[in-house]
Amino acid sequence: MRLNTDPNLDAPDDTYAALLEAHRDLADEQSALLNARLILLLANHIGNAEVLRQAIAVARSGAAPTALPTARVGVGMTIADHRLHGSGRAAFPHPALASGDDAKAT
């Protein structure tokens, strides 16, 4: 079985919003634990060690798979061309989710 990198979410914006909401008001350590639990739950759901190895390799490579879409999503930025970046000033639990220079800490 091969890792599916084709678009497969029925509501990608809602999924992204749910992930952000799950991290709301969590300290960095709590956020990391949430991510670890979510990863283990999804790994168990996938249940295929080879697919998980493929996913780990793609995630570690830092490069988006070529099969991923470059269509505009969420905030109107192409994911593959404009990776999320952190200013360190936004009120998000993970620096990758900060919105840039105009972010305001609360």
N, C-alpha and C positions, 0 to 999 in steps of 0.2 A: 504494500500500500504506500502511496506517495502523499506527501504533505500537500494539502489543498491551499494554494495561495491566490486562487481566484476569488473575487468578491463573493461573499457568502452570507453576509448579514442582511436580514430583512429590513432593519431600521438602524443603519450605522450611526446616525446622529443621536438617536435615542440611546444606543448602546454606549457611546462615548459619554453622554450626559450621565448615564447611570454609573459609569466608572468614576467620573468626577464626584458625583454625589456620595458614593460609597466612601470616599476619602475625606469628605467634609469634616472639619473639626477634629481630625486625628493628628496626633503628634507624629513626627517622622518615624519613630519606632513602631507605633501602632499601624501606620500606613504600610511599612515594610512587612509587618506580620499579615496584614490583610492581603497584600500582593502574594506572599508565600502561600497562604491558605487557598487563595483563588487559583493560583498556578497548580497546586496539588489536586484540587477538586477537578479542574479542567483536564489535567493529565490523566487522572483516574477515569474521567468520562471518555477521553479518547481511547485509552486502554491499549494502545499499540506502541511498543517501545521504539520501533523503527521510525514511526511518524514523529514521536517525541524527539528522537535524536536529530531528525531532519529540522524540526522547528528550532531546537537549541542551536544548531549550526547556523541557521539563517539569522536568528536573533543575535548570536555572538559576532557574526560577520560585520554587523553595523550597516550593511547595505540592504536596501529594500529589494526583495525578489523582483525580477523583471515582470512577472505576471501580475503584480499588484497594480491597481488602476492609478492613473494620474488625474482622474476627474476631480473637480472641485467638490469639497465636502465641508461640512460644519461651518467654519468661519470664513469660507471662501478661499482657502489656501490649498494648493495642490500638495498633498502629503509628501510625495516623493521629492518634489523640488524645494520644499520649504519645511524642513523638519522643525518640530516644536523646539523652542529654546526657552531658557529661563533667565530672568533678570535677577532672581533672588529676592525680589521685592513684592511679588504677588502673593495673595493669601491662598495659595494652593499647597497641598501637602508634599508635592514632589516638584523639584526645580524644573523638570521638563514640561510641566504644565503651566508655568508662568507665561504671561502674554507679551512680555517685552518691555520696552522703555516706558510705556504709558501705564504700567501696572502700578496699582496702589495697594499698599499693605493696610490691613484693617486692624 
